[in-house]
Amino acid sequence: MVRTDLAVAGAACLLVAGAVVSWGWGEQGGREVVTALPGITEVRLAESAGEVRTRYEPGARAEVRQRAHDLLGDDAPRHRVEGGALVLPGCGSGCSVDYEVALPVPVPVTGTGDSGSLEVAGMKSVDVETAAGSVGVSGVSGPVRVHGSSGGIDLRDVDGDVDVTTGSGGIDGEDLGGGTVVVGTDTGSIDLELTGPRVVRAATGTGGIELGVPDEAYRVDADTRTGSQDVDVDTDPNSPRLLELSTGTGSIEVDH
């Protein structure tokens, strides 16, 4: 079922099933289509180009809100369902399409994004690759894997293991509870607050590293070619907890 329920002052709208709401965004219009989605078990990016927001919302009706921006006036839904997976594709050259997904149960978020930001809140796990755009992940109970070419990565309240990299952009993390945390960026700072790490590997070519960890003893392997080091934690060469930190240009700070 497709419905619309957004009206904007000054814009024409048709409130019937399958209708499209239009409104002005500068010189370019946007058209929104809302589709109910029962039985979704996965959200999958398929070379998406535009903003993607997906969230767990207890008690909500499962739905996707699609907003297209192009010059052709094609109002057809571009998303599709394949074997329980909600697939969010791009739309080719000369256009972009934004998606906002609300689901009453947490599911994995997977796939590949071409361009545009990605926000994931409350989902089961994340395993995505992005070409360009920022990534924000919060409230995820399972593992998070994000490999990006450019764009910052922000992680909040993640219980599973973390494996994130970006070619250009900072990496920030707070309340990271996974046992293994691996992060890397070619250009950008790394700032992490961890609650229960066993192994932490953080590397940046240009940028500082700041780490907040629980008050325990750690094996620490810190290296910076140009920059200072301030490691204010107990160290033990036999500790099962490892902090492996490296930056080409930038300082390294660790405390609890």
ABEGO torsion letter per residue (X at the ends): XBBBABBBBGBBBBBBBGBBBBBBBEABBBBBBBBBBBGBABBBBBGBBEBBBBBBBBGBBBBBBBBBBBAAGBABBABBBBGGBBBBBBAEBGBBBBBBBBBABBBBBBEBBABEBBBBBGBABBBBBBABEBBBBBGBABBBBBBBABEBBBBBGBABBBBBBBABEBBBBBGBABABBBBBBABEBBBBBBABBABBBBBBABEBBBBBBBBBBBBBBBBBABEBBBBBBBBBAABABBBBBBBABEBBBBBX
